[in-house]
């Protein structure tokens, strides 16, 4: 059976009499040159299982379904369910889940291993990243449409690191795969976008080996303390954020071979690894 040629987003919105809902943060992708770039970033094979968040009118869905082993797609907007069910009916290996991806444990959505592809409302970008990266059931690869400025913050390196950059780079290697102009969407957002690719680390690739499995919460307590006072010296931010004496903070930094006058924005993941190890030793 031959697969149907996907209709343009504009044509589908007219046919279904749908208008983007501001309350859902909907910006429908209308530029036909963008979906192939998203598929290229995902590096899909016929053996892949893919979880798609926010299929909308299926601009990516109907390109994914014919080429992967299994497609699980989850949509919040009930107006789209009848159309999506109809379109996915010819693909036995594709299924639609109704609801909000953040309401499900990732393990409930897709068996491992899986890849995540998402064109999501920008206001839930951080929540989606936390929900899937902090899960023990994280995808092997994430391909997300995000605000370009957010993507740049995520891939930043010292001396421009941020809590967001550390939070993502702790779990995987992020890369801006392509830029996407605001005009590629309907309605156009106020900012340009980017296709963000994140390859997650395996158990033998952890960038912070001092952090034992299950200790991530404690590690990020340290990182949040470091970034707690923007542009302040670490000896001061750690003293305040971790409720330490200043000399304790200084000793921990010196043990970790991190200069006390450095700022959190200047630290690499290797620096945070040593700092965490030194802090854990000081707590014992």
N, C-alpha and C positions, 0 to 999 in steps of 0.2 A: 504494500500500500504506500503510495507516495504521500509525503507530508505536505500539508497546505503551506502556501507561501504566506508569511506573516503580513498582515495589513499594516499600513502606516498607523501610528498612534493617533494622529489627528482624525483619520477616517474612522477608526474604532470608537473614539470618544463621541464623534457625531452619530455614528450608528447606534451606540448604546445610550445616547443622550446623557452622557456623564460630564460633570464639571469637577475639576479638582477641588477637594475640600481643604480649606486652609487649616481647619482644626486638626486634620490628620497630617499636616505638613506635606501634602502631595504635590510633587513636581514631576509630571510624566515626561519620560524621555522621548523626544521626537526626532532627534538627529540620527538618521540611519547609519551613519559612519561610526557611531559609538559602540553598539552591541558587539561587533566583531573584535573591538579592542578589549572589551571585558572578557570575552571568550578566550582571547589570546593570553590575557593575564592569568586566567584560571588554568591554562595548560591542560585541557581536558582530554581524557582518553575514554574509550568505550568501556573500560572497567571502573570508571569513577562513579561514586555516589555523591550527589550534589544536593545541598540544602539551599534553597533560594528564599530569601526573605523579601516580601513586598513585590510580588510579581506584577501588580497593577493590571494592565490589559495584556500582559504576556509578551511584551516586546523581547524579553530575554527568554522567558519560559518556553516559547515555541521554537526557539533556537537550541535550547538545552535538551529538551525532551528526546529528540531523535538521536542524539550523539553520546548520551551517557548511559551507564548501566541502570541507574535509578535516580529519579528526580523527586525530591520532596519539596513542596513549595508551601509557604505559609502566608496568609493574607488576612489583614484586619478588617478591611472594608467589605462589609456584607453585600454591597451593591455589585461587587465584581464576581461573587461566587457562581451564579448561574453561567456566566460566560466562560469562566475558567474551567468549571466542571465539563462543559461542553467541549472545549478545545482539548482538554487532557484525556477525554474519553478514548481516543484512538491509541493512547500510549499505555499499555498495561503496566509499565514500570514507573509511571508517574502518578503522584497522588497529591491532593490538596488538603492542607490542614487549615481549619478556620480558627482565627484568633490572633493573639499578640504573641510574638516569639519570646518576649520577655516574661510571659506567664508560664513558660514551659522550661523544665530542665533540659539542657541540650541533648541529654541521653534519651529523652522522650521523643525527640524530633527525628533524629537520624542515627542509625547504627554506625559505629566506627569501622573503618576510617571514612571520613567524608570531607568534602570541600564546601565552603560557605561562599555564596555569591549574593550580594545584596545591594539594591538601590533603595536606601531607606531614608525616611525623613531625617534631616540633619540634626534636629534637636535630640534625637535618641542615639546619635553616633557613639558617644562615650558609654552610654548604658549598654549598647550592643557589644562594644569591645570588651567591657568588663564581664558581661554575662557569658561570653563564649571563651575569652582568653583565660579567665580565672577558673573556668570549669576543668575538671579532670577529664572531661569528654570534649576537649577542644578540637576544632577542625585542623587538618594538616595544612590548609591554605585558606586564606580569606581574601576575597576580592570585593572591596566596598567602594561605593560612590560616596565621597565625602567633600566637604568644603575644602577648597585648595589650601586655604590658610591652616586648617586643621591638619591636613596631610603634611604640610611643611613642618608643623610643630612636632608631629609624630616621628618624622625621619630625621629631625635635627640631631646634631652632634655637638659636643662641647666646643665653645662656651655658651651654646644656646639651648642646652637641655632644659626640659620641663618635667613636671611630675607625669604628664601625659606621655611624653617620650619614653621615660624610664618604664612606665607601666606597660607600654606596648613592647618595647625592646627587651624587656625581661622575658617575654614569652615567645618572641619571634623576630624575624628580620623584615622590617617594613621598607617599602620602596614605592615611589610615585611612578606608576606605569605610564600614565598619560594625563594630560590636562584636558578639561572639558569646559568649553565656554558656557556662560549662563544661558545663551540663546539656544542651547541644545535641549532645553526643557520647556514645558508648558504647564503653568506659567513660568517664565524665567525667574530664577532666584536673584537676589541682589548681588551675589558674589559668584565667581567662577568656581568650578568643581575640579576634582581629580579622581582618577581611578587609583585607589590605594591597594597595593598587594602586600600581604603579610604571610610569609612562610614561617610556620610555627616550629619551635625547636622540639626535637625528640628528647627522650629521657637521657640520652648520652650527649646532648648538645647544650646542656644548661649553661647559660652565660654566667651564672652566679652559683657555682658549686657549693659555696659555703651555706647556701640556703637549702636545708633539707626539705624533702617533699612534705608538704603540710605546714611549713613554716612561713609561707608567703605573706600571711597577714602580719606577722611580726616584722618581716623585712620591710613591708610597705609602711609600717608604723615609723620605722627609721627614716625612710625616704620622705614621707609626709612631713616629718619633723624638720628634715633638712630644707625642704622647700617652703616651710611654714612662714618665713619672713623673707619676702622677695628681695634679692640682691644683698642680703645680710651675710656676714661671715659665718661659716659653719660652726665655729666654736660657740657662737652666740645662739644660732638657731637650734642646735642640738641641746644646748644647756636648757633652753626654754621649752622646746618641744618634747624632750624626754625627761624633764624634771631632774636634771643632773646638776651637780656642782660644776662650776666652770673648769676647775682643774681636772675633773673626771672627763669632761668632754675633750679637753686638750690632750689628755693621756690616750684616750681612745683614738683620736685622730692621728696622733704620732705613731701609735702601734700599727695603724692601718697605712702609714706612710702617705697621709693626706695632710697637706698644709692647713693649719687651723684658720688661716685667713682666706682660704678658698671659699667659693660660693657653690651652692648646689648645682647651679647651671654649668659649672666647669667640670663636674665629675663624670667619668666614664662608668660603664657597667662594672668594669674590673675594679674601679675605685669603690663603688658601692658594695661589691662583694667583700673586699678587704675590710671595709668599715663595718659591715654587718658582722663579720667574723670577730673583729675586735670588740664590738659592743656585746656580743653573746658571751665572750670570754670574761668581760668585765662584770657581767650580770651574775656569773657563777660564784 
